[in-house]
Amino acid sequence: MGLWCADCRVVSLGRGQQSHARRAVTQTMVSGGWVVLQNGHLCTEYLTEALTQITSTDKLHSQFRLWITAAPSDQFPVNVLQVC
């Protein structure tokens, strides 16, 4: 049996995609659902911002999930890895 999620938003990070990722994370934190951020190695500064946003709110839906895919990178934020 496969896994099904009715509310899953996927954003491929890269040039100019931070605003789309920011909107997806913000909306899904409140309403619940999954966000998949692809190519996290291309937008490491945004990942730090997203982590701060997620850990500093009291309005985090119990069904909110964030998945990040990334290629190996020396620039990937260690604090994001530690929270995972």
PyMOL Python script that loads the backbone (N, CA, C, O; Angstrom):
from pymol import cmd

cmd.read_pdbstr("""\
ATOM      1  N   MET A   1       0.847  -1.175   0.000  1.00  0.00           N
ATOM      2  CA  MET A   1       0.000   0.000   0.000  1.00  0.00           C
ATOM      3  C   MET A   1       0.888   1.232   0.000  1.00  0.00           C
ATOM      4  O   MET A   1       1.822   1.313   0.797  1.00  0.00           O
ATOM      5  N   GLY A   2       0.624   2.177  -0.860  1.00  0.00           N
ATOM      6  CA  GLY A   2       1.419   3.389  -0.975  1.00  0.00           C
ATOM      7  C   GLY A   2       0.971   4.470  -0.012  1.00  0.00           C
ATOM      8  O   GLY A   2      -0.088   4.377   0.610  1.00  0.00           O
ATOM      9  N   LEU A   3       1.794   5.489   0.097  1.00  0.00           N
ATOM     10  CA  LEU A   3       1.493   6.627   0.959  1.00  0.00           C
ATOM     11  C   LEU A   3       0.822   7.704   0.129  1.00  0.00           C
ATOM     12  O   LEU A   3       1.280   8.011  -0.971  1.00  0.00           O
ATOM     13  N   TRP A   4      -0.251   8.280   0.635  1.00  0.00           N
ATOM     14  CA  TRP A   4      -0.975   9.302  -0.096  1.00  0.00           C
ATOM     15  C   TRP A   4      -1.164  10.518   0.792  1.00  0.00           C
ATOM     16  O   TRP A   4      -1.547  10.395   1.956  1.00  0.00           O
ATOM     17  N   CYS A   5      -0.898  11.670   0.250  1.00  0.00           N
ATOM     18  CA  CYS A   5      -1.098  12.924   0.967  1.00  0.00           C
ATOM     19  C   CYS A   5      -1.869  13.862   0.058  1.00  0.00           C
ATOM     20  O   CYS A   5      -1.383  14.223  -1.013  1.00  0.00           O
ATOM     21  N   ALA A   6      -3.048  14.256   0.466  1.00  0.00           N
ATOM     22  CA  ALA A   6      -3.883  15.119  -0.360  1.00  0.00           C
ATOM     23  C   ALA A   6      -3.311  16.520  -0.479  1.00  0.00           C
ATOM     24  O   ALA A   6      -3.526  17.184  -1.493  1.00  0.00           O
ATOM     25  N   ASP A   7      -2.590  16.986   0.527  1.00  0.00           N
ATOM     26  CA  ASP A   7      -2.061  18.343   0.502  1.00  0.00           C
ATOM     27  C   ASP A   7      -0.542  18.300   0.557  1.00  0.00           C
ATOM     28  O   ASP A   7       0.056  18.331   1.632  1.00  0.00           O
ATOM     29  N   CYS A   8       0.068  18.228  -0.612  1.00  0.00           N
ATOM     30  CA  CYS A   8       1.524  18.199  -0.700  1.00  0.00           C
ATOM     31  C   CYS A   8       1.961  19.249  -1.706  1.00  0.00           C
ATOM     32  O   CYS A   8       1.536  19.234  -2.861  1.00  0.00           O
ATOM     33  N   ARG A   9       2.808  20.155  -1.261  1.00  0.00           N
ATOM     34  CA  ARG A   9       3.306  21.217  -2.134  1.00  0.00           C
ATOM     35  C   ARG A   9       4.785  20.972  -2.385  1.00  0.00           C
ATOM     36  O   ARG A   9       5.546  20.720  -1.452  1.00  0.00           O
ATOM     37  N   VAL A  10       5.187  21.046  -3.637  1.00  0.00           N
ATOM     38  CA  VAL A  10       6.568  20.792  -4.023  1.00  0.00           C
ATOM     39  C   VAL A  10       7.145  22.046  -4.651  1.00  0.00           C
ATOM     40  O   VAL A  10       6.554  22.625  -5.562  1.00  0.00           O
ATOM     41  N   VAL A  11       8.314  22.465  -4.155  1.00  0.00           N
ATOM     42  CA  VAL A  11       9.011  23.620  -4.712  1.00  0.00           C
ATOM     43  C   VAL A  11      10.446  23.203  -5.005  1.00  0.00           C
ATOM     44  O   VAL A  11      11.151  22.715  -4.122  1.00  0.00           O
ATOM     45  N   SER A  12      10.870  23.397  -6.241  1.00  0.00           N
ATOM     46  CA  SER A  12      12.269  23.156  -6.603  1.00  0.00           C
ATOM     47  C   SER A  12      13.027  24.456  -6.381  1.00  0.00           C
ATOM     48  O   SER A  12      12.816  25.446  -7.080  1.00  0.00           O
ATOM     49  N   LEU A  13      13.910  24.430  -5.397  1.00  0.00           N
ATOM     50  CA  LEU A  13      14.641  25.640  -5.050  1.00  0.00           C
ATOM     51  C   LEU A  13      15.691  25.962  -6.109  1.00  0.00           C
ATOM     52  O   LEU A  13      16.186  25.083  -6.815  1.00  0.00           O
ATOM     53  N   GLY A  14      16.001  27.208  -6.192  1.00  0.00           N
ATOM     54  CA  GLY A  14      16.960  27.720  -7.156  1.00  0.00           C
ATOM     55  C   GLY A  14      16.712  29.210  -7.297  1.00  0.00           C
ATOM     56  O   GLY A  14      16.045  29.819  -6.460  1.00  0.00           O
ATOM     57  N   ARG A  15      17.236  29.778  -8.329  1.00  0.00           N
ATOM     58  CA  ARG A  15      17.114  31.219  -8.546  1.00  0.00           C
ATOM     59  C   ARG A  15      15.652  31.665  -8.538  1.00  0.00           C
ATOM     60  O   ARG A  15      14.847  31.206  -9.348  1.00  0.00           O
ATOM     61  N   GLY A  16      15.323  32.564  -7.613  1.00  0.00           N
ATOM     62  CA  GLY A  16      14.001  33.178  -7.568  1.00  0.00           C
ATOM     63  C   GLY A  16      12.887  32.335  -6.983  1.00  0.00           C
ATOM     64  O   GLY A  16      11.725  32.734  -7.061  1.00  0.00           O
ATOM     65  N   GLN A  17      13.190  31.193  -6.402  1.00  0.00           N
ATOM     66  CA  GLN A  17      12.139  30.320  -5.890  1.00  0.00           C
ATOM     67  C   GLN A  17      11.885  30.461  -4.393  1.00  0.00           C
ATOM     68  O   GLN A  17      10.978  29.825  -3.857  1.00  0.00           O
ATOM     69  N   GLN A  18      12.676  31.286  -3.719  1.00  0.00           N
ATOM     70  CA  GLN A  18      12.495  31.435  -2.275  1.00  0.00           C
ATOM     71  C   GLN A  18      11.100  31.945  -1.926  1.00  0.00           C
ATOM     72  O   GLN A  18      10.514  31.500  -0.938  1.00  0.00           O
ATOM     73  N   SER A  19      10.565  32.856  -2.705  1.00  0.00           N
ATOM     74  CA  SER A  19       9.240  33.396  -2.385  1.00  0.00           C
ATOM     75  C   SER A  19       8.165  32.312  -2.487  1.00  0.00           C
ATOM     76  O   SER A  19       7.226  32.296  -1.691  1.00  0.00           O
ATOM     77  N   HIS A  20       8.294  31.419  -3.450  1.00  0.00           N
ATOM     78  CA  HIS A  20       7.338  30.314  -3.578  1.00  0.00           C
ATOM     79  C   HIS A  20       7.477  29.348  -2.400  1.00  0.00           C
ATOM     80  O   HIS A  20       6.482  28.874  -1.852  1.00  0.00           O
ATOM     81  N   ALA A  21       8.715  29.066  -2.024  1.00  0.00           N
ATOM     82  CA  ALA A  21       8.962  28.176  -0.881  1.00  0.00           C
ATOM     83  C   ALA A  21       8.448  28.814   0.402  1.00  0.00           C
ATOM     84  O   ALA A  21       7.814  28.145   1.219  1.00  0.00           O
ATOM     85  N   ARG A  22       8.714  30.086   0.581  1.00  0.00           N
ATOM     86  CA  ARG A  22       8.275  30.805   1.781  1.00  0.00           C
ATOM     87  C   ARG A  22       6.758  30.744   1.906  1.00  0.00           C
ATOM     88  O   ARG A  22       6.234  30.484   2.990  1.00  0.00           O
ATOM     89  N   ARG A  23       6.058  30.978   0.814  1.00  0.00           N
ATOM     90  CA  ARG A  23       4.593  30.945   0.818  1.00  0.00           C
ATOM     91  C   ARG A  23       4.081  29.540   1.134  1.00  0.00           C
ATOM     92  O   ARG A  23       3.159  29.386   1.934  1.00  0.00           O
ATOM     93  N   ALA A  24       4.663  28.527   0.522  1.00  0.00           N
ATOM     94  CA  ALA A  24       4.228  27.142   0.755  1.00  0.00           C
ATOM     95  C   ALA A  24       4.431  26.748   2.215  1.00  0.00           C
ATOM     96  O   ALA A  24       3.543  26.155   2.828  1.00  0.00           O
ATOM     97  N   VAL A  25       5.595  27.077   2.774  1.00  0.00           N
ATOM     98  CA  VAL A  25       5.880  26.721   4.170  1.00  0.00           C
ATOM     99  C   VAL A  25       4.940  27.477   5.106  1.00  0.00           C
ATOM    100  O   VAL A  25       4.374  26.883   6.024  1.00  0.00           O
ATOM    101  N   THR A  26       4.770  28.769   4.887  1.00  0.00           N
ATOM    102  CA  THR A  26       3.917  29.582   5.754  1.00  0.00           C
ATOM    103  C   THR A  26       2.480  29.080   5.759  1.00  0.00           C
ATOM    104  O   THR A  26       1.878  28.940   6.824  1.00  0.00           O
ATOM    105  N   GLN A  27       1.926  28.810   4.591  1.00  0.00           N
ATOM    106  CA  GLN A  27       0.539  28.357   4.504  1.00  0.00           C
ATOM    107  C   GLN A  27       0.358  26.966   5.102  1.00  0.00           C
ATOM    108  O   GLN A  27      -0.632  26.706   5.786  1.00  0.00           O
ATOM    109  N   THR A  28       1.307  26.078   4.846  1.00  0.00           N
ATOM    110  CA  THR A  28       1.176  24.704   5.302  1.00  0.00           C
ATOM    111  C   THR A  28       1.429  24.567   6.800  1.00  0.00           C
ATOM    112  O   THR A  28       0.892  23.661   7.437  1.00  0.00           O
ATOM    113  N   MET A  29       2.234  25.449   7.362  1.00  0.00           N
ATOM    114  CA  MET A  29       2.441  25.444   8.813  1.00  0.00           C
ATOM    115  C   MET A  29       1.125  25.649   9.543  1.00  0.00           C
ATOM    116  O   MET A  29       0.916  25.092  10.621  1.00  0.00           O
ATOM    117  N   VAL A  30       0.237  26.444   8.963  1.00  0.00           N
ATOM    118  CA  VAL A  30      -1.038  26.774   9.595  1.00  0.00           C
ATOM    119  C   VAL A  30      -2.124  25.755   9.254  1.00  0.00           C
ATOM    120  O   VAL A  30      -2.907  25.360  10.118  1.00  0.00           O
ATOM    121  N   SER A  31      -2.166  25.331   7.987  1.00  0.00           N
ATOM    122  CA  SER A  31      -3.265  24.472   7.538  1.00  0.00           C
ATOM    123  C   SER A  31      -2.961  22.982   7.633  1.00  0.00           C
ATOM    124  O   SER A  31      -3.880  22.165   7.583  1.00  0.00           O
ATOM    125  N   GLY A  32      -1.695  22.617   7.769  1.00  0.00           N
ATOM    126  CA  GLY A  32      -1.304  21.218   7.777  1.00  0.00           C
ATOM    127  C   GLY A  32      -1.013  20.730   6.376  1.00  0.00           C
ATOM    128  O   GLY A  32      -1.446  21.335   5.395  1.00  0.00           O
ATOM    129  N   GLY A  33      -0.293  19.657   6.285  1.00  0.00           N
ATOM    130  CA  GLY A  33       0.079  19.105   4.994  1.00  0.00           C
ATOM    131  C   GLY A  33       1.592  18.996   4.894  1.00  0.00           C
ATOM    132  O   GLY A  33       2.319  19.227   5.860  1.00  0.00           O
ATOM    133  N   TRP A  34       2.038  18.643   3.721  1.00  0.00           N
ATOM    134  CA  TRP A  34       3.460  18.426   3.495  1.00  0.00           C
ATOM    135  C   TRP A  34       4.007  19.450   2.523  1.00  0.00           C
ATOM    136  O   TRP A  34       3.324  19.873   1.590  1.00  0.00           O
ATOM    137  N   VAL A  35       5.261  19.845   2.756  1.00  0.00           N
ATOM    138  CA  VAL A  35       6.006  20.670   1.809  1.00  0.00           C
ATOM    139  C   VAL A  35       7.284  19.914   1.481  1.00  0.00           C
ATOM    140  O   VAL A  35       7.984  19.441   2.376  1.00  0.00           O
ATOM    141  N   VAL A  36       7.584  19.803   0.188  1.00  0.00           N
ATOM    142  CA  VAL A  36       8.828  19.197  -0.264  1.00  0.00           C
ATOM    143  C   VAL A  36       9.647  20.287  -0.926  1.00  0.00           C
ATOM    144  O   VAL A  36       9.241  20.849  -1.943  1.00  0.00           O
ATOM    145  N   LEU A  37      10.804  20.583  -0.346  1.00  0.00           N
ATOM    146  CA  LEU A  37      11.728  21.545  -0.934  1.00  0.00           C
ATOM    147  C   LEU A  37      12.835  20.755  -1.606  1.00  0.00           C
ATOM    148  O   LEU A  37      13.649  20.116  -0.938  1.00  0.00           O
ATOM    149  N   GLN A  38      12.863  20.800  -2.918  1.00  0.00           N
ATOM    150  CA  GLN A  38      13.868  20.071  -3.676  1.00  0.00           C
ATOM    151  C   GLN A  38      15.087  20.956  -3.907  1.00  0.00           C
ATOM    152  O   GLN A  38      14.973  22.180  -3.976  1.00  0.00           O
ATOM    153  N   ASN A  39      16.239  20.334  -4.025  1.00  0.00           N
ATOM    154  CA  ASN A  39      17.489  21.034  -4.327  1.00  0.00           C
ATOM    155  C   ASN A  39      17.873  22.048  -3.247  1.00  0.00           C
ATOM    156  O   ASN A  39      18.258  23.178  -3.548  1.00  0.00           O
ATOM    157  N   GLY A  40      17.762  21.629  -1.998  1.00  0.00           N
ATOM    158  CA  GLY A  40      18.089  22.514  -0.878  1.00  0.00           C
ATOM    159  C   GLY A  40      19.503  23.065  -0.935  1.00  0.00           C
ATOM    160  O   GLY A  40      19.759  24.145  -0.403  1.00  0.00           O
ATOM    161  N   HIS A  41      20.416  22.359  -1.559  1.00  0.00           N
ATOM    162  CA  HIS A  41      21.800  22.812  -1.676  1.00  0.00           C
ATOM    163  C   HIS A  41      21.924  24.086  -2.507  1.00  0.00           C
ATOM    164  O   HIS A  41      22.950  24.765  -2.445  1.00  0.00           O
ATOM    165  N   LEU A  42      20.893  24.420  -3.284  1.00  0.00           N
ATOM    166  CA  LEU A  42      20.929  25.629  -4.111  1.00  0.00           C
ATOM    167  C   LEU A  42      20.455  26.864  -3.367  1.00  0.00           C
ATOM    168  O   LEU A  42      20.651  27.980  -3.849  1.00  0.00           O
ATOM    169  N   CYS A  43      19.842  26.696  -2.218  1.00  0.00           N
ATOM    170  CA  CYS A  43      19.267  27.822  -1.476  1.00  0.00           C
ATOM    171  C   CYS A  43      19.504  27.651   0.015  1.00  0.00           C
ATOM    172  O   CYS A  43      18.554  27.692   0.796  1.00  0.00           O
ATOM    173  N   THR A  44      20.731  27.465   0.419  1.00  0.00           N
ATOM    174  CA  THR A  44      21.020  27.177   1.822  1.00  0.00           C
ATOM    175  C   THR A  44      20.628  28.312   2.754  1.00  0.00           C
ATOM    176  O   THR A  44      20.239  28.070   3.896  1.00  0.00           O
ATOM    177  N   GLU A  45      20.725  29.551   2.279  1.00  0.00           N
ATOM    178  CA  GLU A  45      20.345  30.674   3.144  1.00  0.00           C
ATOM    179  C   GLU A  45      18.851  30.656   3.452  1.00  0.00           C
ATOM    180  O   GLU A  45      18.438  31.046   4.544  1.00  0.00           O
ATOM    181  N   TYR A  46      18.040  30.208   2.497  1.00  0.00           N
ATOM    182  CA  TYR A  46      16.608  30.109   2.762  1.00  0.00           C
ATOM    183  C   TYR A  46      16.310  29.006   3.778  1.00  0.00           C
ATOM    184  O   TYR A  46      15.396  29.158   4.588  1.00  0.00           O
ATOM    185  N   LEU A  47      17.044  27.919   3.755  1.00  0.00           N
ATOM    186  CA  LEU A  47      16.796  26.822   4.697  1.00  0.00           C
ATOM    187  C   LEU A  47      16.978  27.284   6.138  1.00  0.00           C
ATOM    188  O   LEU A  47      16.221  26.880   7.021  1.00  0.00           O
ATOM    189  N   THR A  48      17.973  28.125   6.378  1.00  0.00           N
ATOM    190  CA  THR A  48      18.172  28.686   7.714  1.00  0.00           C
ATOM    191  C   THR A  48      16.992  29.567   8.100  1.00  0.00           C
ATOM    192  O   THR A  48      16.530  29.534   9.240  1.00  0.00           O
ATOM    193  N   GLU A  49      16.511  30.350   7.150  1.00  0.00           N
ATOM    194  CA  GLU A  49      15.338  31.201   7.390  1.00  0.00           C
ATOM    195  C   GLU A  49      14.110  30.352   7.708  1.00  0.00           C
ATOM    196  O   GLU A  49      13.361  30.666   8.633  1.00  0.00           O
ATOM    197  N   ALA A  50      13.904  29.289   6.953  1.00  0.00           N
ATOM    198  CA  ALA A  50      12.742  28.414   7.177  1.00  0.00           C
ATOM    199  C   ALA A  50      12.814  27.751   8.540  1.00  0.00           C
ATOM    200  O   ALA A  50      11.802  27.637   9.231  1.00  0.00           O
ATOM    201  N   LEU A  51      14.003  27.313   8.930  1.00  0.00           N
ATOM    202  CA  LEU A  51      14.165  26.695  10.243  1.00  0.00           C
ATOM    203  C   LEU A  51      13.801  27.677  11.353  1.00  0.00           C
ATOM    204  O   LEU A  51      13.114  27.310  12.306  1.00  0.00           O
ATOM    205  N   THR A  52      14.246  28.893  11.235  1.00  0.00           N
ATOM    206  CA  THR A  52      13.914  29.923  12.228  1.00  0.00           C
ATOM    207  C   THR A  52      12.409  30.156  12.268  1.00  0.00           C
ATOM    208  O   THR A  52      11.825  30.270  13.345  1.00  0.00           O
ATOM    209  N   GLN A  53      11.792  30.226  11.115  1.00  0.00           N
ATOM    210  CA  GLN A  53      10.346  30.438  11.045  1.00  0.00           C
ATOM    211  C   GLN A  53       9.589  29.299  11.722  1.00  0.00           C
ATOM    212  O   GLN A  53       8.643  29.543  12.471  1.00  0.00           O
ATOM    213  N   ILE A  54       9.993  28.078  11.469  1.00  0.00           N
ATOM    214  CA  ILE A  54       9.293  26.913  12.012  1.00  0.00           C
ATOM    215  C   ILE A  54       9.487  26.787  13.520  1.00  0.00           C
ATOM    216  O   ILE A  54       8.545  26.458  14.241  1.00  0.00           O
ATOM    217  N   THR A  55      10.690  27.044  13.995  1.00  0.00           N
ATOM    218  CA  THR A  55      10.972  26.846  15.418  1.00  0.00           C
ATOM    219  C   THR A  55      10.557  28.024  16.287  1.00  0.00           C
ATOM    220  O   THR A  55      10.568  27.914  17.513  1.00  0.00           O
ATOM    221  N   SER A  56      10.194  29.143  15.684  1.00  0.00           N
ATOM    222  CA  SER A  56       9.850  30.310  16.491  1.00  0.00           C
ATOM    223  C   SER A  56       8.351  30.610  16.495  1.00  0.00           C
ATOM    224  O   SER A  56       7.945  31.693  16.918  1.00  0.00           O
ATOM    225  N   THR A  57       7.537  29.689  16.039  1.00  0.00           N
ATOM    226  CA  THR A  57       6.103  29.940  16.011  1.00  0.00           C
ATOM    227  C   THR A  57       5.374  29.052  17.015  1.00  0.00           C
ATOM    228  O   THR A  57       5.852  27.983  17.395  1.00  0.00           O
ATOM    229  N   ASP A  58       4.218  29.524  17.425  1.00  0.00           N
ATOM    230  CA  ASP A  58       3.363  28.696  18.276  1.00  0.00           C
ATOM    231  C   ASP A  58       2.133  28.237  17.485  1.00  0.00           C
ATOM    232  O   ASP A  58       1.211  27.646  18.046  1.00  0.00           O
ATOM    233  N   LYS A  59       2.130  28.516  16.174  1.00  0.00           N
ATOM    234  CA  LYS A  59       0.998  28.159  15.318  1.00  0.00           C
ATOM    235  C   LYS A  59       1.390  27.071  14.325  1.00  0.00           C
ATOM    236  O   LYS A  59       1.119  27.193  13.130  1.00  0.00           O
ATOM    237  N   LEU A  60       2.014  26.031  14.802  1.00  0.00           N
ATOM    238  CA  LEU A  60       2.464  24.941  13.943  1.00  0.00           C
ATOM    239  C   LEU A  60       1.427  23.818  13.968  1.00  0.00           C
ATOM    240  O   LEU A  60       1.192  23.210  15.013  1.00  0.00           O
ATOM    241  N   HIS A  61       0.815  23.548  12.833  1.00  0.00           N
ATOM    242  CA  HIS A  61      -0.207  22.501  12.725  1.00  0.00           C
ATOM    243  C   HIS A  61       0.413  21.142  13.021  1.00  0.00           C
ATOM    244  O   HIS A  61       1.549  20.871  12.631  1.00  0.00           O
ATOM    245  N   SER A  62      -0.330  20.299  13.702  1.00  0.00           N
ATOM    246  CA  SER A  62       0.205  18.989  14.089  1.00  0.00           C
ATOM    247  C   SER A  62       0.464  18.083  12.881  1.00  0.00           C
ATOM    248  O   SER A  62       1.228  17.124  12.992  1.00  0.00           O
ATOM    249  N   GLN A  63      -0.146  18.360  11.750  1.00  0.00           N
ATOM    250  CA  GLN A  63       0.048  17.552  10.544  1.00  0.00           C
ATOM    251  C   GLN A  63       1.014  18.197   9.548  1.00  0.00           C
ATOM    252  O   GLN A  63       1.104  17.750   8.405  1.00  0.00           O
ATOM    253  N   PHE A  64       1.729  19.231   9.961  1.00  0.00           N
ATOM    254  CA  PHE A  64       2.725  19.882   9.095  1.00  0.00           C
ATOM    255  C   PHE A  64       3.969  19.010   9.006  1.00  0.00           C
ATOM    256  O   PHE A  64       4.479  18.537  10.022  1.00  0.00           O
ATOM    257  N   ARG A  65       4.458  18.800   7.782  1.00  0.00           N
ATOM    258  CA  ARG A  65       5.693  18.053   7.554  1.00  0.00           C
ATOM    259  C   ARG A  65       6.512  18.789   6.506  1.00  0.00           C
ATOM    260  O   ARG A  65       5.968  19.284   5.519  1.00  0.00           O
ATOM    261  N   LEU A  66       7.808  18.861   6.720  1.00  0.00           N
ATOM    262  CA  LEU A  66       8.716  19.490   5.762  1.00  0.00           C
ATOM    263  C   LEU A  66       9.778  18.485   5.362  1.00  0.00           C
ATOM    264  O   LEU A  66      10.467  17.928   6.217  1.00  0.00           O
ATOM    265  N   TRP A  67       9.912  18.252   4.072  1.00  0.00           N
ATOM    266  CA  TRP A  67      10.932  17.371   3.519  1.00  0.00           C
ATOM    267  C   TRP A  67      11.879  18.227   2.690  1.00  0.00           C
ATOM    268  O   TRP A  67      11.446  19.114   1.953  1.00  0.00           O
ATOM    269  N   ILE A  68      13.154  17.958   2.814  1.00  0.00           N
ATOM    270  CA  ILE A  68      14.160  18.692   2.041  1.00  0.00           C
ATOM    271  C   ILE A  68      15.046  17.677   1.333  1.00  0.00           C
ATOM    272  O   ILE A  68      15.579  16.760   1.957  1.00  0.00           O
ATOM    273  N   THR A  69      15.197  17.849   0.034  1.00  0.00           N
ATOM    274  CA  THR A  69      16.165  17.041  -0.693  1.00  0.00           C
ATOM    275  C   THR A  69      17.340  17.944  -1.044  1.00  0.00           C
ATOM    276  O   THR A  69      17.171  19.139  -1.290  1.00  0.00           O
ATOM    277  N   ALA A  70      18.527  17.358  -1.064  1.00  0.00           N
ATOM    278  CA  ALA A  70      19.724  18.158  -1.362  1.00  0.00           C
ATOM    279  C   ALA A  70      20.864  17.254  -1.798  1.00  0.00           C
ATOM    280  O   ALA A  70      20.960  16.098  -1.389  1.00  0.00           O
ATOM    281  N   ALA A  71      21.706  17.800  -2.622  1.00  0.00           N
ATOM    282  CA  ALA A  71      22.962  17.139  -2.970  1.00  0.00           C
ATOM    283  C   ALA A  71      23.960  17.470  -1.860  1.00  0.00           C
ATOM    284  O   ALA A  71      23.783  18.463  -1.155  1.00  0.00           O
ATOM    285  N   PRO A  72      24.994  16.663  -1.696  1.00  0.00           N
ATOM    286  CA  PRO A  72      26.014  16.987  -0.688  1.00  0.00           C
ATOM    287  C   PRO A  72      26.593  18.385  -0.940  1.00  0.00           C
ATOM    288  O   PRO A  72      26.904  18.746  -2.075  1.00  0.00           O
ATOM    289  N   SER A  73      26.730  19.154   0.132  1.00  0.00           N
ATOM    290  CA  SER A  73      27.236  20.518   0.005  1.00  0.00           C
ATOM    291  C   SER A  73      27.906  20.941   1.304  1.00  0.00           C
ATOM    292  O   SER A  73      27.366  20.716   2.388  1.00  0.00           O
ATOM    293  N   ASP A  74      29.077  21.549   1.197  1.00  0.00           N
ATOM    294  CA  ASP A  74      29.754  22.108   2.367  1.00  0.00           C
ATOM    295  C   ASP A  74      29.013  23.326   2.908  1.00  0.00           C
ATOM    296  O   ASP A  74      29.233  23.726   4.051  1.00  0.00           O
ATOM    297  N   GLN A  75      28.139  23.914   2.101  1.00  0.00           N
ATOM    298  CA  GLN A  75      27.404  25.118   2.490  1.00  0.00           C
ATOM    299  C   GLN A  75      26.083  24.807   3.199  1.00  0.00           C
ATOM    300  O   GLN A  75      25.429  25.718   3.706  1.00  0.00           O
ATOM    301  N   PHE A  76      25.685  23.531   3.240  1.00  0.00           N
ATOM    302  CA  PHE A  76      24.402  23.175   3.836  1.00  0.00           C
ATOM    303  C   PHE A  76      24.441  23.508   5.332  1.00  0.00           C
ATOM    304  O   PHE A  76      25.392  23.130   6.015  1.00  0.00           O
ATOM    305  N   PRO A  77      23.433  24.204   5.851  1.00  0.00           N
ATOM    306  CA  PRO A  77      23.425  24.622   7.259  1.00  0.00           C
ATOM    307  C   PRO A  77      23.401  23.446   8.231  1.00  0.00           C
ATOM    308  O   PRO A  77      22.487  22.622   8.192  1.00  0.00           O
ATOM    309  N   VAL A  78      24.382  23.372   9.081  1.00  0.00           N
ATOM    310  CA  VAL A  78      24.493  22.287  10.051  1.00  0.00           C
ATOM    311  C   VAL A  78      23.303  22.291  11.006  1.00  0.00           C
ATOM    312  O   VAL A  78      22.828  21.227  11.402  1.00  0.00           O
ATOM    313  N   ASN A  79      22.817  23.469  11.379  1.00  0.00           N
ATOM    314  CA  ASN A  79      21.696  23.528  12.321  1.00  0.00           C
ATOM    315  C   ASN A  79      20.437  22.895  11.742  1.00  0.00           C
ATOM    316  O   ASN A  79      19.632  22.350  12.496  1.00  0.00           O
ATOM    317  N   VAL A  80      20.245  22.950  10.434  1.00  0.00           N
ATOM    318  CA  VAL A  80      19.099  22.288   9.807  1.00  0.00           C
ATOM    319  C   VAL A  80      19.266  20.769   9.949  1.00  0.00           C
ATOM    320  O   VAL A  80      18.302  20.071  10.265  1.00  0.00           O
ATOM    321  N   LEU A  81      20.447  20.270   9.724  1.00  0.00           N
ATOM    322  CA  LEU A  81      20.710  18.827   9.878  1.00  0.00           C
ATOM    323  C   LEU A  81      20.495  18.383  11.318  1.00  0.00           C
ATOM    324  O   LEU A  81      19.951  17.304  11.559  1.00  0.00           O
ATOM    325  N   GLN A  82      20.909  19.192  12.264  1.00  0.00           N
ATOM    326  CA  GLN A  82      20.791  18.826  13.679  1.00  0.00           C
ATOM    327  C   GLN A  82      19.341  18.731  14.118  1.00  0.00           C
ATOM    328  O   GLN A  82      19.006  17.876  14.937  1.00  0.00           O
ATOM    329  N   VAL A  83      18.476  19.582  13.599  1.00  0.00           N
ATOM    330  CA  VAL A  83      17.064  19.568  13.963  1.00  0.00           C
ATOM    331  C   VAL A  83      16.352  18.378  13.332  1.00  0.00           C
ATOM    332  O   VAL A  83      15.386  17.856  13.887  1.00  0.00           O
ATOM    333  N   CYS A  84      16.830  17.961  12.182  1.00  0.00           N
ATOM    334  CA  CYS A  84      16.194  16.824  11.497  1.00  0.00           C
ATOM    335  C   CYS A  84      16.383  15.585  12.322  1.00  0.00           C
ATOM    336  O   CYS A  84      15.927  14.509  11.934  1.00  0.00           O
TER     337      CYS A  84
END
""", "prot")
cmd.dss("prot")
cmd.show_as("cartoon", "prot")
cmd.util.cbc("prot")
cmd.orient("prot")
